[in-house]
Amino acid sequence: MITVHDILKKLEEWAPLNLAVKDDPVGLQAGERFKSVRKVVISLDITKAVIAEAVAGGADLIVTHHNIVRTYELRPTDETDAGGVLLALCRSGLASVAMHTNLDAAPGGINDVMASLIGLNDVSVYDQKEGIGRIGTLPDPTDTQTFAKHCKEVFRSGVVRYHDAQKPVSRVAICSGGGGSLFFDGIKAGCDTFVTGDVGHHYFLTAANQGVNLLDCGHFATENIIVPVIADFLQKAFPELTVILSGEESEPFRCL
Protein backbone atom coordinates (compact mmCIF):
# COMPACT_ATOMS: atom_id res chain seq x y z
CA MET A 1 0.00 0.00 0.00
CA ILE A 2 1.30 3.45 -0.97
CA THR A 3 0.45 6.30 1.36
CA VAL A 4 0.58 10.09 1.21
CA HIS A 5 3.56 9.83 3.55
CA ASP A 6 5.43 7.58 1.10
CA ILE A 7 4.86 9.98 -1.78
CA LEU A 8 5.81 13.02 0.27
CA LYS A 9 9.02 11.37 1.46
CA LYS A 10 9.97 10.48 -2.10
CA LEU A 11 9.33 14.08 -3.21
CA GLU A 12 11.45 15.28 -0.28
CA GLU A 13 14.36 13.21 -1.58
CA TRP A 14 14.20 15.38 -4.70
CA ALA A 15 13.32 18.69 -3.04
CA PRO A 16 14.00 18.65 0.72
CA LEU A 17 11.57 20.83 2.64
CA ASN A 18 14.44 22.76 4.24
CA LEU A 19 15.26 24.25 0.83
CA ALA A 20 12.06 26.31 1.02
CA VAL A 21 12.43 30.00 1.79
CA LYS A 22 11.58 31.18 5.29
CA ASP A 23 7.88 31.02 6.24
CA ASP A 24 6.88 29.08 3.11
CA PRO A 25 4.72 26.23 4.49
CA VAL A 26 5.48 23.46 2.00
CA GLY A 27 4.67 19.76 2.30
CA LEU A 28 1.35 18.33 3.44
CA GLN A 29 -1.33 21.00 3.01
CA ALA A 30 -4.42 19.04 4.03
CA GLY A 31 -5.64 15.50 4.56
CA GLU A 32 -4.38 12.34 6.25
CA ARG A 33 -0.65 11.61 6.11
CA PHE A 34 -1.11 7.85 6.06
CA LYS A 35 -4.06 7.81 3.66
CA SER A 36 -3.80 5.09 1.02
CA VAL A 37 -3.14 6.47 -2.47
CA ARG A 38 -3.91 4.79 -5.78
CA LYS A 39 -4.46 7.79 -8.04
CA VAL A 40 -2.70 11.20 -8.01
CA VAL A 41 -3.56 14.41 -9.86
CA ILE A 42 -0.66 16.77 -10.62
CA SER A 43 -1.24 20.48 -11.19
CA LEU A 44 0.50 23.81 -10.77
CA ASP A 45 -2.24 25.26 -8.55
CA ILE A 46 -4.99 23.82 -6.44
CA THR A 47 -8.35 25.34 -7.28
CA LYS A 48 -11.96 24.33 -6.71
CA ALA A 49 -12.06 23.14 -10.34
CA VAL A 50 -9.00 20.92 -9.82
CA ILE A 51 -10.52 19.53 -6.61
CA ALA A 52 -13.76 18.70 -8.42
CA GLU A 53 -11.78 17.06 -11.23
CA ALA A 54 -9.82 14.94 -8.73
CA VAL A 55 -12.98 13.85 -6.90
CA ALA A 56 -14.76 12.96 -10.16
CA GLY A 57 -11.73 10.98 -11.31
CA GLY A 58 -11.48 8.99 -8.08
CA ALA A 59 -8.11 10.46 -7.04
CA ASP A 60 -6.78 10.28 -3.50
CA LEU A 61 -4.11 12.97 -3.63
CA ILE A 62 -3.33 16.23 -5.42
CA VAL A 63 0.32 17.25 -5.78
CA THR A 64 0.96 20.87 -6.72
CA HIS A 65 3.76 23.37 -6.94
CA HIS A 66 1.87 26.32 -5.49
CA ASN A 67 0.61 25.88 -1.96
CA ILE A 68 -2.84 26.87 -0.72
CA VAL A 69 -1.43 27.54 2.71
CA ARG A 70 0.64 30.67 2.16
CA THR A 71 0.57 31.49 5.86
CA TYR A 72 0.45 29.28 8.92
CA GLU A 73 -2.53 31.32 10.14
CA LEU A 74 -4.81 30.37 7.23
CA ARG A 75 -8.11 28.89 8.40
CA PRO A 76 -10.43 26.60 6.38
CA THR A 77 -13.36 29.02 6.27
CA ASP A 78 -15.31 30.71 3.50
CA GLU A 79 -14.22 34.15 4.72
CA THR A 80 -11.21 34.24 2.35
CA ASP A 81 -10.67 32.81 -1.12
CA ALA A 82 -7.74 30.60 -0.05
CA GLY A 83 -9.66 29.53 3.04
CA GLY A 84 -12.60 28.55 0.85
CA VAL A 85 -10.37 26.40 -1.36
CA LEU A 86 -8.88 24.75 1.72
CA LEU A 87 -12.37 24.16 3.09
CA ALA A 88 -13.44 22.52 -0.19
CA LEU A 89 -10.34 20.33 -0.08
CA CYS A 90 -11.06 19.23 3.49
CA ARG A 91 -14.67 18.41 2.60
CA SER A 92 -13.54 16.34 -0.39
CA GLY A 93 -11.49 13.91 1.68
CA LEU A 94 -8.52 14.41 -0.63
CA ALA A 95 -5.00 14.95 0.61
CA SER A 96 -2.84 17.71 -0.81
CA VAL A 97 0.93 18.12 -1.01
CA ALA A 98 2.72 21.24 -2.27
CA MET A 99 6.39 21.49 -3.24
CA HIS A 100 6.84 25.22 -3.65
CA THR A 101 10.08 27.16 -3.18
CA ASN A 102 11.92 23.98 -2.21
CA LEU A 103 11.24 22.74 -5.76
CA ASP A 104 12.32 26.12 -7.14
CA ALA A 105 15.72 25.62 -5.50
CA ALA A 106 16.20 21.86 -5.85
CA PRO A 107 18.59 20.42 -8.44
CA GLY A 108 16.47 19.32 -11.38
CA GLY A 109 13.64 21.54 -10.13
CA ILE A 110 11.77 24.31 -11.90
CA ASN A 111 14.66 26.68 -12.52
CA ASP A 112 16.91 23.95 -13.86
CA VAL A 113 14.10 22.83 -16.18
CA MET A 114 13.62 26.45 -17.22
CA ALA A 115 17.34 26.83 -17.99
CA SER A 116 17.32 23.62 -20.00
CA LEU A 117 14.32 24.68 -22.09
CA ILE A 118 15.98 28.01 -22.89
CA GLY A 119 19.15 26.16 -23.84
CA LEU A 120 21.59 27.62 -21.32
CA ASN A 121 25.06 26.16 -20.79
CA ASP A 122 27.29 26.24 -17.71
CA VAL A 123 24.31 26.86 -15.42
CA SER A 124 24.93 27.87 -11.81
CA VAL A 125 23.12 29.46 -8.86
CA TYR A 126 23.51 33.24 -8.64
CA ASP A 127 21.52 34.08 -5.49
CA GLN A 128 23.26 32.43 -2.58
CA LYS A 129 20.64 33.44 0.01
CA GLU A 130 17.71 31.42 -1.37
CA GLY A 131 19.46 29.31 -4.00
CA ILE A 132 16.62 29.68 -6.48
CA GLY A 133 17.90 31.76 -9.40
CA ARG A 134 20.05 30.28 -12.16
CA ILE A 135 22.44 31.92 -14.60
CA GLY A 136 23.99 30.49 -17.74
CA THR A 137 25.21 31.28 -21.23
CA LEU A 138 23.56 30.80 -24.61
CA PRO A 139 25.71 28.79 -27.03
CA ASP A 140 25.09 31.48 -29.67
CA PRO A 141 24.24 35.08 -28.74
CA THR A 142 21.08 36.45 -30.35
CA ASP A 143 18.98 39.60 -30.41
CA THR A 144 16.30 40.25 -27.81
CA GLN A 145 13.29 39.88 -30.11
CA THR A 146 14.48 36.53 -31.45
CA PHE A 147 15.19 35.36 -27.90
CA ALA A 148 11.75 36.54 -26.72
CA LYS A 149 10.08 34.55 -29.51
CA HIS A 150 12.13 31.50 -28.50
CA CYS A 151 11.06 31.84 -24.85
CA LYS A 152 7.43 32.31 -25.86
CA GLU A 153 7.60 29.03 -27.78
CA VAL A 154 9.40 26.87 -25.20
CA PHE A 155 7.28 28.10 -22.27
CA ARG A 156 4.06 28.25 -24.34
CA SER A 157 3.48 31.74 -22.99
CA GLY A 158 0.31 33.55 -23.96
CA VAL A 159 2.32 36.75 -24.25
CA VAL A 160 5.90 37.85 -23.62
CA ARG A 161 6.58 41.44 -22.58
CA TYR A 162 10.18 42.54 -22.93
CA HIS A 163 12.56 45.47 -22.74
CA ASP A 164 15.20 45.48 -25.46
CA ALA A 165 18.40 47.09 -24.20
CA GLN A 166 19.84 46.90 -27.72
CA LYS A 167 22.55 44.47 -26.69
CA PRO A 168 23.04 40.79 -27.61
CA VAL A 169 21.44 38.15 -25.40
CA SER A 170 24.26 35.97 -24.12
CA ARG A 171 24.55 35.76 -20.33
CA VAL A 172 21.04 34.99 -19.05
CA ALA A 173 19.78 35.00 -15.46
CA ILE A 174 16.42 33.38 -14.75
CA CYS A 175 13.91 32.90 -11.97
CA SER A 176 10.61 31.11 -12.50
CA GLY A 177 7.29 32.63 -11.47
CA GLY A 178 7.39 36.07 -9.92
CA GLY A 179 11.15 36.43 -9.64
CA GLY A 180 11.53 40.19 -9.95
CA SER A 181 12.99 40.41 -6.44
CA LEU A 182 16.10 38.64 -7.77
CA PHE A 183 16.58 41.04 -10.69
CA PHE A 184 19.38 42.99 -9.00
CA ASP A 185 21.09 39.75 -7.96
CA GLY A 186 21.08 38.72 -11.60
CA ILE A 187 22.55 42.06 -12.66
CA LYS A 188 25.27 41.75 -10.00
CA ALA A 189 26.04 38.27 -11.30
CA GLY A 190 26.76 39.77 -14.71
CA CYS A 191 23.69 38.94 -16.75
CA ASP A 192 22.84 40.95 -19.86
CA THR A 193 19.34 39.43 -19.89
CA PHE A 194 16.89 38.50 -17.13
CA VAL A 195 13.90 36.17 -17.61
CA THR A 196 11.02 35.73 -15.16
CA GLY A 197 7.27 36.40 -14.86
CA ASP A 198 4.98 38.94 -13.18
CA VAL A 199 7.27 41.88 -13.99
CA GLY A 200 6.03 45.21 -12.63
CA HIS A 201 6.39 48.59 -14.31
CA HIS A 202 9.30 49.71 -12.13
CA TYR A 203 11.38 46.66 -13.10
CA PHE A 204 11.11 47.63 -16.77
CA LEU A 205 12.26 51.13 -15.84
CA THR A 206 15.19 49.61 -13.94
CA ALA A 207 16.05 47.48 -16.97
CA ALA A 208 16.14 50.60 -19.14
CA ASN A 209 18.32 52.43 -16.60
CA GLN A 210 20.69 49.50 -16.17
CA GLY A 211 20.91 48.61 -19.85
CA VAL A 212 19.68 45.04 -19.31
CA ASN A 213 17.29 43.02 -21.46
CA LEU A 214 14.24 41.99 -19.41
CA LEU A 215 11.62 39.38 -20.34
CA ASP A 216 8.29 38.72 -18.63
CA CYS A 217 7.17 35.31 -19.91
CA GLY A 218 4.36 34.90 -17.40
CA HIS A 219 4.09 33.34 -13.95
CA PHE A 220 2.02 30.34 -15.04
CA ALA A 221 4.06 29.66 -18.18
CA THR A 222 7.45 29.69 -16.45
CA GLU A 223 6.26 27.32 -13.71
CA ASN A 224 3.76 24.98 -15.36
CA ILE A 225 6.80 23.40 -17.05
CA ILE A 226 7.42 21.42 -13.85
CA VAL A 227 4.03 19.66 -13.81
CA PRO A 228 4.90 16.88 -16.32
CA VAL A 229 8.31 16.51 -14.65
CA ILE A 230 6.66 15.85 -11.26
CA ALA A 231 4.29 13.37 -12.89
CA ASP A 232 7.17 11.52 -14.56
CA PHE A 233 9.16 11.48 -11.30
CA LEU A 234 6.27 9.95 -9.31
CA GLN A 235 5.35 7.46 -12.04
CA LYS A 236 8.91 6.12 -12.12
CA ALA A 237 9.10 6.02 -8.31
CA PHE A 238 5.72 4.31 -7.94
CA PRO A 239 4.90 2.35 -11.13
CA GLU A 240 1.67 0.99 -9.62
CA LEU A 241 0.24 4.51 -9.12
CA THR A 242 -2.10 6.14 -11.62
CA VAL A 243 -0.65 9.60 -12.20
CA ILE A 244 -2.76 12.15 -14.08
CA LEU A 245 -2.02 15.68 -15.28
CA SER A 246 -4.89 18.02 -14.44
CA GLY A 247 -7.02 19.00 -17.40
CA GLU A 248 -8.43 21.99 -15.52
CA GLU A 249 -5.20 24.00 -15.55
CA SER A 250 -4.47 26.91 -17.88
CA GLU A 251 -3.53 30.56 -17.70
CA PRO A 252 -6.20 32.22 -15.52
CA PHE A 253 -6.59 35.00 -18.11
CA ARG A 254 -6.73 35.48 -21.86
CA CYS A 255 -4.52 37.69 -24.01
CA LEU A 256 -5.91 39.80 -26.88
C-alpha positions in Angstrom: 0.0 0.0 0.0 1.3 3.5 -1.0 0.5 6.3 1.4 0.6 10.1 1.2 3.6 9.8 3.6 5.4 7.6 1.1 4.9 10.0 -1.8 5.8 13.0 0.3 9.0 11.4 1.5 10.0 10.5 -2.1 9.3 14.1 -3.2 11.4 15.3 -0.3 14.4 13.2 -1.6 14.2 15.4 -4.7 13.3 18.7 -3.0 14.0 18.7 0.7 11.6 20.8 2.6 14.4 22.8 4.2 15.3 24.3 0.8 12.1 26.3 1.0 12.4 30.0 1.8 11.6 31.2 5.3 7.9 31.0 6.2 6.9 29.1 3.1 4.7 26.2 4.5 5.5 23.5 2.0 4.7 19.8 2.3 1.3 18.3 3.4 -1.3 21.0 3.0 -4.4 19.0 4.0 -5.6 15.5 4.6 -4.4 12.3 6.3 -0.7 11.6 6.1 -1.1 7.9 6.1 -4.1 7.8 3.7 -3.8 5.1 1.0 -3.1 6.5 -2.5 -3.9 4.8 -5.8 -4.5 7.8 -8.0 -2.7 11.2 -8.0 -3.6 14.4 -9.9 -0.7 16.8 -10.6 -1.2 20.5 -11.2 0.5 23.8 -10.8 -2.2 25.3 -8.6 -5.0 23.8 -6.4 -8.4 25.3 -7.3 -12.0 24.3 -6.7 -12.1 23.1 -10.3 -9.0 20.9 -9.8 -10.5 19.5 -6.6 -13.8 18.7 -8.4 -11.8 17.1 -11.2 -9.8 14.9 -8.7 -13.0 13.8 -6.9 -14.8 13.0 -10.2 -11.7 11.0 -11.3 -11.5 9.0 -8.1 -8.1 10.5 -7.0 -6.8 10.3 -3.5 -4.1 13.0 -3.6 -3.3 16.2 -5.4 0.3 17.3 -5.8 1.0 20.9 -6.7 3.8 23.4 -6.9 1.9 26.3 -5.5 0.6 25.9 -2.0 -2.8 26.9 -0.7 -1.4 27.5 2.7 0.6 30.7 2.2 0.6 31.5 5.9 0.4 29.3 8.9 -2.5 31.3 10.1 -4.8 30.4 7.2 -8.1 28.9 8.4 -10.4 26.6 6.4 -13.4 29.0 6.3 -15.3 30.7 3.5 -14.2 34.2 4.7 -11.2 34.2 2.3 -10.7 32.8 -1.1 -7.7 30.6 -0.1 -9.7 29.5 3.0 -12.6 28.6 0.8 -10.4 26.4 -1.4 -8.9 24.8 1.7 -12.4 24.2 3.1 -13.4 22.5 -0.2 -10.3 20.3 -0.1 -11.1 19.2 3.5 -14.7 18.4 2.6 -13.5 16.3 -0.4 -11.5 13.9 1.7 -8.5 14.4 -0.6 -5.0 14.9 0.6 -2.8 17.7 -0.8 0.9 18.1 -1.0 2.7 21.2 -2.3 6.4 21.5 -3.2 6.8 25.2 -3.6 10.1 27.2 -3.2 11.9 24.0 -2.2 11.2 22.7 -5.8 12.3 26.1 -7.1 15.7 25.6 -5.5 16.2 21.9 -5.8 18.6 20.4 -8.4 16.5 19.3 -11.4 13.6 21.5 -10.1 11.8 24.3 -11.9 14.7 26.7 -12.5 16.9 23.9 -13.9 14.1 22.8 -16.2 13.6 26.5 -17.2 17.3 26.8 -18.0 17.3 23.6 -20.0 14.3 24.7 -22.1 16.0 28.0 -22.9 19.1 26.2 -23.8 21.6 27.6 -21.3 25.1 26.2 -20.8 27.3 26.2 -17.7 24.3 26.9 -15.4 24.9 27.9 -11.8 23.1 29.5 -8.9 23.5 33.2 -8.6 21.5 34.1 -5.5 23.3 32.4 -2.6 20.6 33.4 0.0 17.7 31.4 -1.4 19.5 29.3 -4.0 16.6 29.7 -6.5 17.9 31.8 -9.4 20.1 30.3 -12.2 22.4 31.9 -14.6 24.0 30.5 -17.7 25.2 31.3 -21.2 23.6 30.8 -24.6 25.7 28.8 -27.0 25.1 31.5 -29.7 24.2 35.1 -28.7 21.1 36.4 -30.4 19.0 39.6 -30.4 16.3 40.3 -27.8 13.3 39.9 -30.1 14.5 36.5 -31.5 15.2 35.4 -27.9 11.8 36.5 -26.7 10.1 34.5 -29.5 12.1 31.5 -28.5 11.1 31.8 -24.9 7.4 32.3 -25.9 7.6 29.0 -27.8 9.4 26.9 -25.2 7.3 28.1 -22.3 4.1 28.2 -24.3 3.5 31.7 -23.0 0.3 33.6 -24.0 2.3 36.7 -24.3 5.9 37.9 -23.6 6.6 41.4 -22.6 10.2 42.5 -22.9 12.6 45.5 -22.7 15.2 45.5 -25.5 18.4 47.1 -24.2 19.8 46.9 -27.7 22.6 44.5 -26.7 23.0 40.8 -27.6 21.4 38.2 -25.4 24.3 36.0 -24.1 24.6 35.8 -20.3 21.0 35.0 -19.1 19.8 35.0 -15.5 16.4 33.4 -14.8 13.9 32.9 -12.0 10.6 31.1 -12.5 7.3 32.6 -11.5 7.4 36.1 -9.9 11.2 36.4 -9.6 11.5 40.2 -9.9 13.0 40.4 -6.4 16.1 38.6 -7.8 16.6 41.0 -10.7 19.4 43.0 -9.0 21.1 39.8 -8.0 21.1 38.7 -11.6 22.6 42.1 -12.7 25.3 41.8 -10.0 26.0 38.3 -11.3 26.8 39.8 -14.7 23.7 38.9 -16.8 22.8 40.9 -19.9 19.3 39.4 -19.9 16.9 38.5 -17.1 13.9 36.2 -17.6 11.0 35.7 -15.2 7.3 36.4 -14.9 5.0 38.9 -13.2 7.3 41.9 -14.0 6.0 45.2 -12.6 6.4 48.6 -14.3 9.3 49.7 -12.1 11.4 46.7 -13.1 11.1 47.6 -16.8 12.3 51.1 -15.8 15.2 49.6 -13.9 16.1 47.5 -17.0 16.1 50.6 -19.1 18.3 52.4 -16.6 20.7 49.5 -16.2 20.9 48.6 -19.9 19.7 45.0 -19.3 17.3 43.0 -21.5 14.2 42.0 -19.4 11.6 39.4 -20.3 8.3 38.7 -18.6 7.2 35.3 -19.9 4.4 34.9 -17.4 4.1 33.3 -14.0 2.0 30.3 -15.0 4.1 29.7 -18.2 7.4 29.7 -16.5 6.3 27.3 -13.7 3.8 25.0 -15.4 6.8 23.4 -17.1 7.4 21.4 -13.9 4.0 19.7 -13.8 4.9 16.9 -16.3 8.3 16.5 -14.6 6.7 15.9 -11.3 4.3 13.4 -12.9 7.2 11.5 -14.6 9.2 11.5 -11.3 6.3 9.9 -9.3 5.3 7.5 -12.0 8.9 6.1 -12.1 9.1 6.0 -8.3 5.7 4.3 -7.9 4.9 2.3 -11.1 1.7 1.0 -9.6 0.2 4.5 -9.1 -2.1 6.1 -11.6 -0.7 9.6 -12.2 -2.8 12.2 -14.1 -2.0 15.7 -15.3 -4.9 18.0 -14.4 -7.0 19.0 -17.4 -8.4 22.0 -15.5 -5.2 24.0 -15.6 -4.5 26.9 -17.9 -3.5 30.6 -17.7 -6.2 32.2 -15.5 -6.6 35.0 -18.1 -6.7 35.5 -21.9 -4.5 37.7 -24.0 -5.9 39.8 -26.9 
